[in-house]
Amino acid sequence: MDGYTGTILYVDLSRGSINPKPFPEGYKRLYIGGRGLGVRLLSDLVDPGTDPDSDANVLVFATGPLTGSIMPLGSRYDVITKSPLTGTVTSANSGGFFGPTMKRAGFDAVVFLGRAADPVYLSLKEDTAELRDAAPLKGMTTTGTTGAIQEDLGDPKARVSCIGPAGENRCRFASIMNEGTRAAGRGGVGAVMGGKNLKAVAVSGEGTIEPADIAAAREARDEIRKKIEENPITGKGLHNYGTSVLVNIINESHILPTRNYQSAYFPQAEALSGETQKEKIVKRGKGCFGCLVACGRETEEAGEKGEGPEYETTWAFGPDLGISDLSVVTSANHLCNELGLDTISTGATIACAMEMSEKGYIKEQIKWGDGPAVLDLVRKIATRDGIGDELAEGSFRFASKYGHPELSMSVKKQELPAYDPRGLQGHGLEYATSVRGGDHVYGYMIAPEVLGSPQKLDPFTDEGKAAWTKTFQDLTAAIDASGLCLFTSFAIGAPEYARMVSAVTGMNLDAGELLKIGERIWNLQRMFNIRAGFSDSDDTLPVRLLTEPLHEGAPKDRVWVREPLLSQYYQLRGWDEKGVPTPEKLQELGIA
């Protein structure tokens, strides 16, 4: 075996048919797997002009060759589709144990086409697949669905990836949750799943995933494991305090978006920090398959057990809403997991509504810091009840309806995460150019601009940032394609990833070839978006971030400056002045 099962399963929900097909050999070297494979399959099967809410859209679950392998942090899988939130091609990445178990059941990817007439779920077991009745699961939460399916299958060890009420009600930022607490969160992948009448995918498998060169794979594993353990971010910060270790770091840098990006410093941030969470609510650390970082946090607050909140969620229901009560943030996180909601878009959309209420643009009174009201709105969004029906469309559509789209802190209609780009020129470029909309994990420029990994960059200058952003975006695409966790990139770089992929697959890639694969994936996503109607005018940030300077701290008086940074980026990418990949670039990458 070479890290692949060799099988892609095509499930036509309209017909109820299930057909396994071989993994195209040519796609392995061109796209590896994971995000790369999913984007290629989506491009093959879906016209970019397709309405993402229609039956013609497809949903792809895809693993990489390192998913479930002996390599450290090989837990990831991607869900790829055309986003109902943004209209772009999107991929949502999740960890836990679902991806490795899907591989062990004998499948590299599953492609869902059409729409089932009645609710169904897919069961995968040791090279077999079956569509089963999900009508009794309708309206269930994600943990309720997981338990019910395990009981239905008579298999308490089955791993389940499913939607909650938000996905069933086609909230445009509904997530897909696996094992209750791990989220394929962004872009509304759960809404597409709900639109297909697909409640869940359950996987059971004990197959082995052997590398092509076991000796080389073991040697690479041991050396890379050591680097991850010795790195101060992966070996200490994330391990000891989880991702919320960033709360104080980002706040002290005065780039923690507060009250819908009206400021970038939250005086009560310490009350929500990873250090405070560890002291007050964390019971133990938790890792995904093959993980030695264990950044997950098993928590308990007021008798309510769960996992998290992670950094982005802590911000979205904390500073962005003017809330400093950790119990409210924890409850909101738990609710989103149960209902199947992307915590970033949920919190940011409520923040948009709060500012609109503050300014008198809507009649509802939604006040900053009102924890009980926030929890009520989360429920209403998932069920599309009252104003929740409007908020479930996302902040851009909501704000536009009332004549104030400028109050949506989003890019390409996807809500921005927890870093203010007015103090981060490179990260601002990543936001503006991200091929799935407002995003931080498609090119995590926080690493060099804030954390000094792999080297410290001046966050306020644009010098060299176009090249850094391109490299981070290409590398991240390749990491997602491989099936490894992005957090490995704090400790290792392209040579190590190429080494792991080579040992497991036998493809013998070097660092340059690995980055070229990432570049191919990025350009394929870009071309899909262009054919879907996107242009250079979409590569920008909300007007607030371009015109309203920050008020305090080191980034005081700064905004994000679009030019000449964007033009430099286009040139480095081999795109024309409008951001369209040139024929020469597409030929170089082998993209028809």
Secondary structure, 3 states (H helix, E strand, C coil): CCCCCCEEEEEECCCCEEEEEECCHHHHHHHCCHHHHHHHHHHHHCCCCCCCCCCCCCEEEEECCCCCCCCCCCCCEEEEEECCCCCCEEEEEECCCHHHHHHHCCCCEEEEECCCCCCEEEEEECCEEEEEECHHHCCCCHHHHHHHHHHHHCCCCCEEEECCHHHHCCCCCECEEECCCEEECHHHHHHHHHHCCEEEEEEECCCCCCCCCHHHHHHHHHHHHHHHHHCHHHHHHHHHHCHHHHHHHHHHCCCCCECCCCECCCCCHHHHCHHHHHHHCEEEEECCCCCCCCCEEEEEECCEEEECCCHHHHHHCCHHHCCCCHHHHHHHHHHHHHHCECHHHHHHHHHHHHHHHHCCCCCCCCCCCCHHHHHHHHHHHHHCCCHHHHHCCCHHHHHHHCCCHHHCCEECCEECCCCCHHHCHHHHHHHHHCCCCCCCCCCCCHHHHHHCCCCCCCCCCCCCHHHHHHHHHHHHHHHHHHCCCHHHHHCCCHHHHHHHHHHHHCCCCCHHHHHHHHHHHHHHHHHHHHHCCCCHHHCCCCHHHHHCCCCCCCCCCCCCCCCCHHHHHHHHHCECCCCCECHHHHHHHCCC
